[in-house]
Every structure is written in C-alpha cells, then in structure tokens.
Amino acid sequence: MKTDESTRLFDEAKKLMPGGVNSPVRAFRAVHGIPRVIVRGSGSHVWDADGNKYIDLVSSWGPLVAGHAHPRVVQAIYETAKRGTTFGAPCPAELELARQVVQRIGVAEKVRFVNSGTEAVMTAVRLARGATGRDKIIIFSGCYHGHSDALLAAGGSGMATLGIPSTPGVTSSAVKDTIVLPLDDKAAVSRAFDENKGQIAAVIIEPAPANAGLLIQDREFLNFLRETCSREQSLLVFDEVITGFRVAKGGMTELLGIEPDLMTLGKIIGGGLPVGAIAGPASLMEELAPNGPVYQAGTLSGNPLAMAAGAATLDLLDDEAYDKLEGLGLKLEEEMKNALARTGVRGSVARLGSVLWLCLGRHTPPRVHEPDEEGARLYAGVHAGLLERGVYMAPSAYEVAFVSLAHTEEDIARIGSALFEALKEAA
Ligand SMILES: Cc1ncc(COP(=O)(O)O)c(C=O)c1O
C-alpha cells in the first residue's frame, strides 16, 4: 500500500505541530505505524492522501453515528452558514437542539451547551461543587473525562494508550480533591465516603466506560453508586459523552433505568462539529450563571453551525436507526468472534450496541482497567494488517470501534475477512 503522501504530509506536520497532531493518539505511536492523513470521508469510508480507501470504524472517535458527510447534516450546516456562522447571541438553532435533548433525556430539564466533552465534564464538576458546597470528587481509574486538570488522574483514552498515569503541568493542588477509585469496587466507594464524610460533591463515572477498552459495568455497582450518592447527598454524574445518543435515545441512563443527577454529553450531540453539553434538573442547572452563582461561559458556545449539525444528526436517530445500529453491531461482534475462533488467537469482544472493543489477549473482556502489554503488541500487528486490507480501526488497543448508520452488511463482512487475515498474519 502506498503511503508516500501521508508520510510527506505528516513529516511536514511534525515541523509545525507537536508530534504532528492536535490530539496525541492520532500519531499512531501505540501501533508503531504511519498515520494516514485523511483527505475525505463519505458514508462508511475515508480516503487518505495517497488515495487509499478504508472502511472507517473510528467514526471520528464516536460523533459520526450517521457516517461521514451525511447529506442532511451537510445541508443543515450549509443552510445555516449562509446566514452567518456565529453571533455570540441567542439563536434559534440552539433552541432546536435544546428541545431535542430535553425530549430525549429524562434527567434533562435544562441543558447548557459548551464546545467539547472536556468542557462539559469540567463544568459539571464546578456545578456539583457550587451546588453542594463540597470540594471532593470521586472518579474511577480507566474512565476518561477529558483533559481538564482535576480529571486527568489515572485516565483512560490517550493516557491509557500511552501508559501515562498523570501528567506534568497538573499541580498537586489541582488534584488534591480528586479521589481515584477502582471500578467495580463497592467497598472502595464506601471507604472513600466514610473517610471523607460530608465532603464529596460528586461521583463521576462513564456508565459504560469506553476509554480503556469497553468495561461493561455490573448494573448492581451503578445502582450502588446511585443509592450511595442519594444517601450521602452527593451528586451522581454520568459522563455520557460517548454513550449519549449512541446506545439508545436516552443513552445509558435509559438502558439502565438509573437516573444520574447530572449528565454530560458530547460527540454525537455536535454531529461532527465541536459541541458538549451538561444536562440536568432545572433546580441544579439554574445554579449556573446568569441565574445562579456558578460561572461558566463560551464565545462559541451554542454556535449555530454546530447546533444545526447536532440537531440534523439527532433527527436521524429514531427507533429504526437504533435497531439498525444494534443489528450491525451484533453482526460485527459475530464476525470478530468468528475471526478469533478460526485463527485460534486468544481474544474476546465486548459490545454495547454499535460500540465494540476487540480485546486481544484475554478470553473474557475485563470490567476494570487492566493494561495488557502483550495484547497491545498483538493489536499493533493486527491494526497494521487491517489498514493494509482497507479497514481503519483506532490506533490503540484500548480504544473502541464505532459502527455507524452508513455501514452496510457488506462492509461488516469485509471487515470480518480482513480481520481473519490480519489476525492470522499477526499471530
Ligand atoms: C467519556 C468522555 N468524556 C469526556 C471526553 C472529552 O471529550 P472531548 O475530547 O470532546 O474534550 C471524552 C473524549 O473522548 C470521553 O470519551
């Protein structure tokens, strides 16, 4: 496969941008490969600068549930842009998206739009602290909540990929109120509440952690968090930046039937443009400025283009769409398991609707974050083999694959055959 042009562009990028990228995992370090410079996407496919075509399972890390350049999303952006791209004032597009969020998500009586998932969780933490008058927060090892200081301890995503437990530049005072616990460990949660009586503002969790593989949690553990938070008057925050609108209309909250106090959203809600959101009951949300004392703001928040792209994407997500995502996800799970069985490579697949994790090296996917060097090494080989065969998976053993509405059964079957060949080769 020709990669000369991607190589040339990436070499140039390295002279201008740190590591040649604007987000670390894109640099392909963990898979020791040549990052493909992507020039075009359409439906389920992307094309690189050398003209190679790939079936895309990264889906821009989750937002593209409708596939690349969906005509209705592109049209919505175009029609909106003709009337101006930003006003820094209230606009009808944000009203439309807010309506959709409130209709779909039980806990959402009100919503505040921001520009990324990072901002959403950062704001939820500030709101939780402001509303409870408490300082401490509990997070879980392997979950990722964006790159704000207080939330960067023992994180998933790029930190799991690059094996970074914490980062220089985050001061000890910034994380002194962050308590990091293992997932799936009720005793650790109880102990933390006992040791910090009346001090915990919020427990923040991805209800289906999808940044250190896909660590599907026991419902009982999540119920326990709900009960503990209610009893201790702490807020339960579900970070549904990945799972929101992805696994069901109302996200994991709907699937589990467990109501958090606040929910954070991102990715799909922007339909491929930069958006995040915090949603919750009016009583809490009204603590935010201008009605309340908790300050939060943004020059481009509620940006009309991003709002229009988000609303057009949510419009596509009806019951039929979720059935389709489930069907395609199941088919991909079967193809992956079949490829593992036929090659005899040790591995397993965790799946939640259209989110899948190919977990190499283990017979059963874990529930807690367990770095596995051998599995990661094997994944690097498989990743290269898949690229050669026209399948673009995340360049990290700990990132999940996203199926979109644009994928076809034929795409999924082709991924299955490519995976079979790539596993055979890498093993
Ligand atoms: C669960 C979760 N929360 C927060 C974030 C941060 O979102 P963003 O990258 O938009 O800042 C991510 C990003 O992957 C995420 O997966």
The ligand as an SDF file (V2000), in Angstrom:
LIG
                    3D

 16 16  0  0  0  0  0  0  0  0999 V2000
  -16.4270    9.8110   28.2720 C   0  0  0  0  0  0  0  0  0  0  0  0
  -15.6950   11.0080   27.7700 C   0  0  0  0  0  0  0  0  0  0  0  0
  -15.7740   12.1620   28.4490 N   0  0  0  0  0  0  0  0  0  0  0  0
  -15.1580   13.2810   28.0320 C   0  0  0  0  0  0  0  0  0  0  0  0
  -14.3970   13.2720   26.8800 C   0  0  0  0  0  0  0  0  0  0  0  0
  -13.7150   14.5180   26.4140 C   0  0  0  0  0  0  0  0  0  0  0  0
  -14.3320   14.9660   25.2600 O   0  0  0  0  0  0  0  0  0  0  0  0
  -13.5480   15.9320   24.2320 P   0  0  0  0  0  0  0  0  0  0  0  0
  -12.4910   15.0900   23.5880 O   0  0  0  0  0  0  0  0  0  0  0  0
  -14.6270   16.3710   23.2940 O   0  0  0  0  0  0  0  0  0  0  0  0
  -12.9990   17.0470   25.0080 O   0  0  0  0  0  0  0  0  0  0  0  0
  -14.2790   12.0980   26.1390 C   0  0  0  0  0  0  0  0  0  0  0  0
  -13.4680   12.0550   24.9200 C   0  0  0  0  0  0  0  0  0  0  0  0
  -13.2220   11.0550   24.3220 O   0  0  0  0  0  0  0  0  0  0  0  0
  -14.9470   10.9330   26.5910 C   0  0  0  0  0  0  0  0  0  0  0  0
  -14.8690    9.7810   25.9310 O   0  0  0  0  0  0  0  0  0  0  0  0
  1  2  1  0
  2  3  1  0
  2 15  2  0
  3  4  2  0
  4  5  1  0
  5  6  1  0
  5 12  2  0
  6  7  1  0
  7  8  1  0
  8  9  2  0
  8 10  1  0
  8 11  1  0
 12 13  1  0
 12 15  1  0
 13 14  2  0
 15 16  1  0
M  END
$$$$
